[in-house]
Amino acid sequence: MKPFEQAGMQQCHYDVPPQQLYPLMLQMLAQSKAFNLKAEGNPPMTCMFSTHVSLYTWGENMMAAVTPDGAGSIVGVSVNAKMSTLFQGSKNRKNIQRFFTELSDFLAFARA
């Protein structure tokens, strides 16, 4: 990723049907200390959320979408910086990874 590049996108497959995964994803975002849930459900099975401002970034706007994939789901996450910085590409990747880590941990806890 180039310095000052603002957008990033990644997908991950989960063995959970979309109708079960989407509400759990919203619940994880509502409880997260790293993300702020801003809007949900328009378009269906999507949500908008953001990260906090830090010393190195003004924060990121993020969007997640859940789509069916066989018996499971694909969650796609895109990120766009509120303001570009030299370290933004690295922050985007870290925030996407943090989202998937928190979602995977939340799903594991929900299944237990």
ABEGO torsion letter per residue (X at the ends): XBBGBABBBBBBBBABBAAAAAAAAAAAAAABAABBBABBGOBBGBBBBBBBBBAABAEBBBBBBBBBBEABBBBBBBBBBABBBAAAAAAAAAAAAAAAAAAAAAAAAAAX
